[in-house]
Amino acid sequence: MWTKSVFTQSIWLLVSCQWASAATVDWTSITTSRGDQLPDFSFCGYHSSDKEIPSTDSTPIVTVKSSSGDQTAEIQQALDLAAASGGGVVRLAKGTLHVSSGLVIPSNVVLQGAGIASTYLAVDGLKVGIPVLSLGNGTASRFNPERSTAITDEYVGIGAKTVTVQNAEGIKAGQSVFVSRAVTAAWVRDNGMADLVRDDEPQTWIREGVLVQQPRVVEKVSGKKVTFKVPLTDALDSKYMSPYLAVYSSPPKSYEIGVEDLSITRKPSCSGLKLNASSPCAVAALSVAPWTVDSWVRGVNITGFNSFLEIQSNSSRITIEKLSLFRDADTDNAAGYPADISIQGSQVLIRESGQYGLSTAKAFAVVTQSGTPGPNAVLRHETQANIQQLYPHQRWAHGFLVDDTDASASFINRGTSGSGHGWSINAGVTWNVRGDVQIQSPPLGVNWGVGSTGKIVSPTNGTMLGTGSKVTPQSLFEAQLSARKT
């Protein structure tokens, strides 16, 4: 590991010297004719990146040593004991510990190994629909808002923080809200998605009435003006929608959960197997459960899975750091390509992570799913080939950043792919991407590519700035965070 680290640092020093004369771009001045701005990605990550991930050098509550047989129950007992004691570290000692699907880490507990080359979780048993290791125990249950009020602005652009509501009575700072709007037939039609056909069968992009939502916290209320802590990542256009603000109380949340300094390995490998939701091999190695917040994965290696990490809906403020993934078999794409990391939550930061397995194993490196709300950011991600892409997958996710990477990125209309994935992303940004880039903008949206120095893949109609040369700042996320803290 030290050898690789030194080598990587040498590359970055060389690149920095080569690009010393890069043009400076003022990201705050990048706007559309309607006032859309680049999303503010600085709120991604653990505690909105306002806090560092805590050091976990403290004495562990429990240490679990390697022994013969399946140790799932023993590890779960240690995790529950730590939670009952008020939280702390459960340390897995050096060696190989055999486990099966179903480990759940409670709030205020960190599962920590002795290092990626010292502690191994060998996954012997997989269960359909149950990840090996879950951060939190939330579920994706539906609930009704406590109250709602119409948003009356004619147009609210990407990057705006304030909306005008019909009735602000009862809305106050600190409340959780959804900025919501129902999909309309006119919006689908004018995005060119009303007549998708595949194999002579009509395909539905997004059904009329489906909600596109942005979870936010109220920062302040002044008259009928409501301001959010995190700017919006999708526009609200009264010509096509009737947006509203929905106040809600969330189900119980899981929080302050960490997984770090260990390796997870599945043998026989699931990597490359045909996608099949009813197969045990469809489960993820790691899952950030719904309603898990302010949690992290740091310094973890995972080998032999088809799905390595899933970040589920309504999870938020999550940091994934130095997560190394290894596909150890080529992909059978008879049912599509697998994803290394899937994002359905918001304010997720993935940094200094990547796919280090076979360069011939085609896969989506990081995907967003249907309607994934932003902001979400991927910083300095690594892949082994252009066939491993950072690739919003389907149906109008919004507010996604690919930042300062050699990997390839694709923000496009996927048309009839899948079951009619169509426009996969709005308010997407690539910044200083050195791999292949394809940026397309939907008719009623915008995606940006800034400082693209790799191949520009056609067709491209996105907003491209500074193409062919690196721009400064080197990282949009880091620059936005620095500016917000100044």
C-alpha positions as CSV (number, residue, x, y, z in Angstrom):
1,M,0.0,0.0,0.0
2,W,2.8,2.4,0.8
3,T,4.4,1.8,-2.6
4,K,1.1,2.6,-4.4
5,S,0.6,5.7,-2.3
6,V,4.1,7.1,-3.1
7,F,3.5,6.3,-6.8
8,T,0.1,8.1,-6.8
9,Q,1.5,11.1,-5.1
10,S,4.3,11.3,-7.7
11,I,1.8,11.3,-10.5
12,W,-0.2,14.1,-8.9
13,L,2.9,16.2,-8.5
14,L,3.8,15.7,-12.1
15,V,0.3,16.6,-13.3
16,S,0.3,19.7,-11.1
17,C,3.5,20.9,-12.6
18,Q,2.2,20.3,-16.1
19,W,-1.0,22.2,-15.5
20,A,0.5,25.1,-13.5
21,S,-0.8,27.6,-16.0
22,A,-4.4,26.5,-15.9
23,A,-7.1,29.1,-16.5
24,T,-9.1,30.2,-13.5
25,V,-12.8,29.7,-13.7
26,D,-15.2,31.6,-11.4
27,W,-17.8,28.9,-10.8
28,T,-20.2,31.5,-9.2
29,S,-20.5,33.3,-12.5
30,I,-21.6,30.2,-14.5
31,T,-25.4,30.7,-15.1
32,T,-28.0,30.0,-17.6
33,S,-30.4,32.6,-19.2
34,R,-33.0,31.6,-16.6
35,G,-30.6,32.0,-13.6
36,D,-29.6,28.4,-13.0
37,Q,-26.3,28.1,-11.3
38,L,-23.9,25.3,-10.6
39,P,-25.2,23.4,-7.6
40,D,-23.3,23.9,-4.3
41,F,-21.7,20.5,-3.6
42,S,-19.9,21.7,-0.5
43,F,-22.7,20.3,1.7
44,C,-21.9,16.7,0.7
45,G,-20.4,14.4,3.3
46,Y,-20.4,13.6,7.0
47,H,-22.1,16.5,8.8
48,S,-22.2,18.4,5.5
49,S,-18.4,18.4,5.5
50,D,-18.5,20.9,8.4
51,K,-16.8,18.2,10.7
52,E,-14.0,15.8,10.1
53,I,-14.7,12.1,10.4
54,P,-13.8,11.4,14.1
55,S,-10.6,9.6,15.1
56,T,-11.4,6.2,16.5
57,D,-8.2,5.5,18.4
58,S,-10.1,5.1,21.7
59,T,-10.1,1.8,23.6
60,P,-12.7,-0.5,22.1
61,I,-15.8,-1.5,24.0
62,V,-15.4,-5.0,22.6
63,T,-12.7,-6.8,20.7
64,V,-13.7,-9.8,18.6
65,K,-11.0,-12.3,17.8
66,S,-10.9,-14.7,14.9
67,S,-12.2,-18.2,15.6
68,S,-13.5,-21.2,13.8
69,G,-17.0,-21.2,12.3
70,D,-19.4,-18.5,11.4
71,Q,-19.0,-15.4,13.7
72,T,-21.9,-13.3,12.5
73,A,-23.9,-13.8,15.7
74,E,-20.8,-13.0,17.9
75,I,-20.0,-9.8,16.0
76,Q,-23.7,-8.7,16.1
77,Q,-23.8,-9.3,19.8
78,A,-20.7,-7.1,20.2
79,L,-22.2,-4.4,18.1
80,D,-25.4,-4.4,20.2
81,L,-23.4,-4.4,23.4
82,A,-21.5,-1.3,22.3
83,A,-24.8,0.5,21.4
84,A,-26.3,-0.4,24.8
85,S,-23.2,1.0,26.5
86,G,-23.7,4.4,24.8
87,G,-21.7,3.7,21.7
88,G,-18.0,3.1,20.9
89,V,-15.7,1.0,18.8
90,V,-16.1,-2.7,18.2
91,R,-12.7,-3.9,17.1
92,L,-12.1,-6.9,14.9
93,A,-8.7,-8.4,15.6
94,K,-6.2,-9.5,13.0
95,G,-7.1,-12.6,11.2
96,T,-10.1,-14.0,9.1
97,L,-13.6,-13.9,10.5
98,H,-16.3,-15.8,8.7
99,V,-19.6,-14.1,8.3
100,S,-23.0,-14.2,6.5
101,S,-25.5,-11.6,5.4
102,G,-27.3,-9.6,8.0
103,L,-24.9,-7.7,10.2
104,V,-26.4,-4.4,11.3
105,I,-24.4,-1.6,12.9
106,P,-26.5,0.6,15.3
107,S,-26.1,4.3,16.0
108,N,-22.9,5.6,17.7
109,V,-21.0,2.4,16.9
110,V,-17.9,2.0,14.7
111,L,-16.9,-1.4,13.4
112,Q,-13.1,-1.3,13.0
113,G,-10.6,-3.8,11.8
114,A,-6.8,-3.8,12.4
115,G,-6.2,-2.7,8.8
116,I,-7.1,-3.8,5.3
117,A,-4.2,-6.2,5.2
118,S,-4.8,-7.6,8.6
119,T,-8.6,-8.1,9.2
120,Y,-10.6,-10.0,6.7
121,L,-14.4,-10.7,6.7
122,A,-14.8,-13.8,4.7
123,V,-18.4,-13.9,3.4
124,D,-19.6,-17.5,3.2
125,G,-23.4,-17.2,3.3
126,L,-25.5,-14.7,1.3
127,K,-29.2,-14.2,1.7
128,V,-31.5,-12.8,-1.0
129,G,-32.2,-9.1,-0.3
130,I,-30.1,-8.9,2.8
131,P,-26.7,-7.0,2.6
132,V,-23.7,-8.4,4.3
133,L,-23.3,-5.3,6.5
134,S,-25.8,-2.5,7.0
135,L,-25.1,0.9,8.5
136,G,-28.3,1.5,10.4
137,N,-31.6,-0.3,10.4
138,G,-34.0,2.1,8.7
139,T,-36.6,1.0,6.1
140,A,-38.0,2.7,3.1
141,S,-41.5,2.9,4.5
142,R,-43.9,5.6,3.1
143,F,-45.3,8.4,5.3
144,N,-47.5,11.4,4.8
145,P,-46.3,15.0,5.3
146,E,-47.7,16.9,8.3
147,R,-48.7,19.9,6.1
148,S,-47.9,21.3,2.7
149,T,-48.1,24.7,1.0
150,A,-47.8,25.8,-2.6
151,I,-44.6,27.4,-3.9
152,T,-45.8,30.5,-5.8
153,D,-42.6,31.6,-7.7
154,E,-42.8,31.5,-11.5
155,Y,-39.4,30.0,-11.7
156,V,-36.9,28.9,-9.1
157,G,-33.5,28.1,-10.6
158,I,-30.9,25.4,-9.8
159,G,-28.7,26.8,-7.0
160,A,-31.4,28.9,-5.4
161,K,-31.9,28.8,-1.6
162,T,-35.2,30.6,-1.2
163,V,-38.7,30.0,-2.3
164,T,-41.9,31.9,-1.8
165,V,-44.8,29.9,-0.4
166,Q,-48.5,30.6,-0.3
167,N,-48.8,30.1,3.5
168,A,-45.7,30.1,5.8
169,E,-47.7,29.7,9.0
170,G,-46.1,27.0,11.2
171,I,-42.9,26.7,9.1
172,K,-39.8,27.3,11.2
173,A,-36.1,27.0,11.2
174,G,-34.8,23.5,11.7
175,Q,-37.8,21.7,10.2
176,S,-37.3,18.9,7.6
177,V,-39.1,19.5,4.3
178,F,-39.5,18.1,0.9
179,V,-39.4,20.5,-2.0
180,S,-41.8,18.5,-4.1
181,R,-43.4,18.5,-7.5
182,A,-45.4,15.9,-9.4
183,V,-44.4,14.9,-12.9
184,T,-46.8,16.2,-15.6
185,A,-47.5,15.0,-19.1
186,A,-46.4,18.3,-20.5
187,W,-43.1,18.1,-18.8
188,V,-42.5,14.6,-20.0
189,R,-43.5,15.5,-23.6
190,D,-41.3,18.6,-23.8
191,N,-38.4,16.7,-22.5
192,G,-38.9,14.4,-25.5
193,M,-39.8,11.4,-23.4
194,A,-43.4,10.8,-24.3
195,D,-43.0,8.4,-27.3
196,L,-40.3,5.9,-26.2
197,V,-40.6,2.6,-28.0
198,R,-38.4,-0.5,-27.6
199,D,-39.0,-3.7,-29.5
200,D,-42.3,-2.4,-30.7
201,E,-43.4,-1.9,-27.0
202,P,-44.0,1.6,-25.6
203,Q,-41.7,2.5,-22.7
204,T,-42.6,4.7,-19.8
205,W,-39.9,7.2,-18.7
206,I,-41.6,8.6,-15.6
207,R,-45.3,8.1,-14.8
208,E,-47.4,11.2,-14.6
209,G,-47.9,12.0,-10.9
210,V,-44.6,10.6,-9.7
211,L,-43.0,13.0,-7.2
212,V,-39.6,14.6,-7.9
213,Q,-38.4,15.6,-4.4
214,Q,-35.6,17.5,-2.8
215,P,-35.1,16.9,0.9
216,R,-34.1,20.1,2.7
217,V,-33.9,21.7,6.2
218,V,-35.3,25.1,6.7
219,E,-32.7,27.7,7.6
220,K,-35.0,30.7,8.1
221,V,-38.4,32.1,7.4
222,S,-39.1,35.7,6.6
223,G,-42.8,36.4,5.7
224,K,-43.6,34.1,2.9
225,K,-40.0,33.5,2.0
226,V,-38.5,30.2,3.1
227,T,-34.7,29.7,2.9
228,F,-33.0,26.3,3.0
229,K,-29.6,25.4,4.5
230,V,-28.7,23.6,1.2
231,P,-29.4,25.2,-2.2
232,L,-31.7,23.4,-4.6
233,T,-30.4,21.0,-7.3
234,D,-33.4,21.0,-9.5
235,A,-35.4,23.9,-11.0
236,L,-39.1,24.6,-10.3
237,D,-40.9,25.9,-13.4
238,S,-44.6,26.8,-12.9
239,K,-45.2,26.3,-16.6
240,Y,-44.8,22.6,-16.2
241,M,-45.5,21.9,-12.5
242,S,-47.2,22.9,-9.3
243,P,-44.4,22.7,-6.8
244,Y,-45.1,22.7,-3.1
245,L,-43.3,22.5,0.3
246,A,-44.1,19.5,2.4
247,V,-43.2,19.6,6.1
248,Y,-42.5,16.2,7.7
249,S,-41.1,14.4,10.7
250,S,-38.8,11.6,9.7
251,P,-38.9,8.1,11.0
252,P,-36.2,7.3,13.6
253,K,-32.8,7.9,12.2
254,S,-29.5,6.0,12.6
255,Y,-26.4,8.1,13.0
256,E,-22.7,8.3,13.8
257,I,-22.0,4.9,12.3
258,G,-18.6,3.9,10.9
259,V,-16.9,1.0,9.1
260,E,-13.2,1.2,8.7
261,D,-9.8,-0.6,8.4
262,L,-10.9,-4.0,7.1
263,S,-11.4,-6.1,4.0
264,I,-14.5,-8.0,2.9
265,T,-14.1,-10.9,0.5
266,R,-16.7,-13.2,-1.1
267,K,-15.6,-16.7,-2.3
268,P,-16.8,-18.1,-4.6
269,S,-16.9,-14.7,-6.3
270,C,-20.2,-13.1,-7.3
271,S,-18.4,-10.6,-9.6
272,G,-19.5,-10.8,-13.2
273,L,-22.5,-13.0,-12.8
274,K,-25.6,-12.3,-14.8
275,L,-27.8,-9.7,-12.9
276,N,-30.7,-11.5,-11.2
277,A,-32.5,-9.8,-8.3
278,S,-33.7,-13.1,-6.9
279,S,-30.1,-14.4,-6.6
280,P,-28.1,-14.1,-3.3
281,C,-25.3,-12.7,-5.4
282,A,-27.5,-9.6,-6.1
283,V,-27.0,-8.3,-2.5
284,A,-24.5,-5.6,-1.7
285,A,-21.5,-6.0,0.5
286,L,-22.2,-2.7,2.3
287,S,-25.5,-0.9,2.6
288,V,-26.2,2.5,4.0
289,A,-29.8,2.0,5.2
290,P,-32.6,4.5,4.7
291,W,-32.6,7.3,7.2
292,T,-29.0,6.8,8.2
293,V,-27.2,10.1,8.5
294,D,-23.8,11.5,9.5
295,S,-22.0,8.2,9.0
296,W,-19.0,6.9,7.0
297,V,-17.0,4.1,5.4
298,R,-13.2,4.6,5.5
299,G,-10.3,2.4,4.5
300,V,-12.2,-0.6,3.4
301,N,-11.4,-3.2,0.6
302,I,-14.1,-5.3,-1.0
303,T,-13.5,-8.2,-3.4
304,G,-15.8,-10.6,-5.2
305,F,-19.2,-8.9,-5.3
306,N,-21.4,-7.7,-8.1
307,S,-22.8,-4.9,-6.0
308,F,-20.3,-3.4,-3.6
309,L,-22.0,-0.5,-1.9
310,E,-25.6,0.8,-2.0
311,I,-26.6,4.1,-0.4
312,Q,-30.3,3.9,0.0
313,S,-33.1,6.5,-0.2
314,N,-33.4,9.2,2.5
315,S,-29.9,8.5,3.8
316,S,-27.9,11.7,4.0
317,R,-24.6,13.3,4.9
318,I,-22.5,10.2,4.2
319,T,-18.8,10.1,3.5
320,I,-17.2,7.2,1.6
321,E,-13.4,7.6,1.7
322,K,-10.6,5.3,0.5
323,L,-13.0,2.5,-0.5
324,S,-11.2,0.0,-2.8
325,L,-13.3,-2.3,-4.9
326,F,-12.0,-5.4,-6.8
327,R,-14.1,-7.0,-9.6
328,D,-12.3,-10.3,-10.0
329,A,-14.3,-11.7,-13.0
330,D,-15.4,-10.4,-16.3
331,T,-19.1,-9.3,-16.7
332,D,-21.9,-11.4,-18.1
333,N,-24.1,-8.5,-19.4
334,A,-27.0,-10.7,-20.5
335,A,-29.2,-8.7,-18.1
336,G,-27.3,-5.4,-18.1
337,Y,-24.2,-4.2,-16.3
338,P,-23.7,-4.1,-12.6
339,A,-22.8,-1.0,-10.5
340,D,-19.9,-0.8,-8.1
341,I,-21.6,2.0,-6.0
342,S,-25.3,3.0,-6.2
343,I,-26.6,6.3,-4.8
344,Q,-30.2,6.9,-3.9
345,G,-29.5,9.2,-0.9
346,S,-28.4,12.8,-0.8
347,Q,-25.4,14.8,0.4
348,V,-23.1,11.8,-0.3
349,L,-19.4,12.4,-0.8
350,I,-17.3,9.7,-2.3
351,R,-13.6,10.5,-2.3
352,E,-10.3,8.9,-3.1
353,S,-12.0,5.6,-3.9
354,G,-12.2,3.4,-6.9
355,Q,-12.3,0.1,-8.8
356,Y,-9.0,-1.7,-8.8
357,G,-10.0,-5.1,-10.2
358,L,-9.9,-6.4,-13.8
359,S,-9.7,-3.7,-16.4
360,T,-11.8,-5.9,-18.7
361,A,-14.7,-6.1,-16.3
362,K,-17.3,-3.6,-17.7
363,A,-19.4,-2.0,-15.0
364,F,-20.9,1.3,-13.9
365,A,-18.4,2.7,-11.4
366,V,-20.9,5.0,-9.6
367,V,-24.5,5.4,-10.5
368,T,-27.5,7.5,-9.3
369,Q,-30.9,5.9,-9.5
370,S,-34.4,7.2,-10.4
371,G,-34.9,10.6,-9.0
372,T,-31.8,10.6,-6.7
373,P,-31.8,14.0,-5.1
374,G,-28.6,16.1,-4.9
375,P,-26.2,17.3,-4.0
376,N,-23.9,14.3,-4.4
377,A,-20.2,14.4,-5.3
378,V,-17.5,12.0,-6.4
379,L,-14.0,13.3,-6.0
380,R,-10.8,11.8,-7.4
381,H,-12.3,8.4,-8.2
382,E,-10.2,5.8,-10.0
383,T,-11.1,3.1,-12.5
384,Q,-9.1,0.7,-14.6
385,A,-10.6,1.5,-18.0
386,N,-13.1,3.7,-19.9
387,I,-15.6,0.9,-19.7
388,Q,-16.0,1.6,-16.0
389,Q,-17.8,4.9,-16.0
390,L,-19.3,7.4,-13.6
391,Y,-22.7,7.3,-15.0
392,P,-26.1,8.5,-13.7
393,H,-28.3,5.6,-14.6
394,Q,-31.9,6.7,-15.0
395,R,-34.9,9.0,-14.7
396,W,-33.9,12.5,-13.7
397,A,-31.5,12.3,-10.8
398,H,-30.2,15.8,-10.1
399,G,-27.2,17.6,-8.6
400,F,-24.3,15.2,-9.3
401,L,-20.6,16.2,-9.4
402,V,-17.7,14.2,-10.9
403,D,-14.6,16.1,-9.8
404,D,-10.9,15.9,-10.5
405,T,-10.6,12.4,-11.9
406,D,-9.0,10.3,-14.6
407,A,-12.2,8.2,-14.9
408,S,-14.8,8.6,-17.6
409,A,-18.2,10.3,-17.1
410,S,-21.4,10.1,-19.0
411,F,-24.4,12.4,-18.4
412,I,-26.8,11.5,-21.2
413,N,-30.2,10.6,-22.4
414,R,-30.3,6.8,-22.1
415,G,-33.5,6.6,-24.2
416,T,-35.0,3.2,-24.1
417,S,-32.2,1.5,-22.3
418,G,-33.4,-0.5,-19.4
419,S,-37.1,0.0,-19.3
420,G,-36.9,3.6,-20.7
421,H,-34.3,5.2,-18.5
422,G,-34.4,8.4,-20.6
423,W,-32.8,11.6,-19.3
424,S,-30.8,10.3,-16.4
425,I,-29.5,13.5,-14.8
426,N,-30.2,17.2,-14.5
427,A,-27.8,19.8,-12.9
428,G,-24.9,17.4,-13.4
429,V,-21.3,18.8,-13.4
430,T,-18.0,17.3,-14.5
431,W,-15.0,19.3,-13.4
432,N,-11.4,18.7,-14.5
433,V,-12.2,15.2,-15.8
434,R,-9.3,13.7,-17.7
435,G,-11.2,10.6,-18.9
436,D,-13.8,10.4,-21.7
437,V,-16.7,12.8,-21.2
438,Q,-20.1,12.9,-22.8
439,I,-22.4,15.7,-21.6
440,Q,-25.9,16.1,-22.9
441,S,-28.5,18.5,-21.5
442,P,-32.3,17.7,-21.5
443,P,-34.6,20.2,-23.2
444,L,-35.9,21.4,-19.8
445,G,-32.6,21.2,-17.9
446,V,-28.9,21.7,-18.1
447,N,-25.7,19.7,-17.5
448,W,-22.2,21.2,-17.5
449,G,-18.7,20.0,-18.4
450,V,-15.8,22.2,-17.2
451,G,-12.1,21.6,-17.8
452,S,-12.6,18.4,-19.8
453,T,-9.2,17.2,-21.1
454,G,-10.1,13.7,-22.3
455,K,-12.0,12.6,-25.3
456,I,-15.3,14.4,-25.8
457,V,-17.8,11.7,-26.9
458,S,-20.5,12.7,-29.4
459,P,-23.3,13.5,-29.5
460,T,-22.9,16.3,-26.9
461,N,-25.1,19.3,-26.4
462,G,-24.3,20.1,-22.8
463,T,-22.7,23.3,-21.7
464,M,-19.0,22.8,-22.1
465,L,-16.5,25.3,-20.7
466,G,-12.7,25.4,-20.8
467,T,-12.6,22.2,-22.9
468,G,-9.1,21.0,-23.7
469,S,-7.3,22.4,-20.7
470,K,-7.4,22.0,-17.0
471,V,-9.0,24.8,-15.0
472,T,-8.5,26.1,-11.5
473,P,-9.6,25.5,-8.9
474,Q,-8.5,21.9,-9.3
475,S,-11.5,20.6,-7.3
476,L,-14.9,22.3,-7.5
477,F,-16.0,20.6,-4.3
478,E,-13.0,21.7,-2.3
479,A,-13.2,25.2,-3.6
480,Q,-16.9,25.5,-2.8
481,L,-16.3,24.1,0.7
482,S,-13.4,26.5,1.3
483,A,-15.5,29.5,0.1
484,R,-18.4,28.5,2.4
485,K,-16.2,28.3,5.4
486,T,-14.4,31.6,4.8
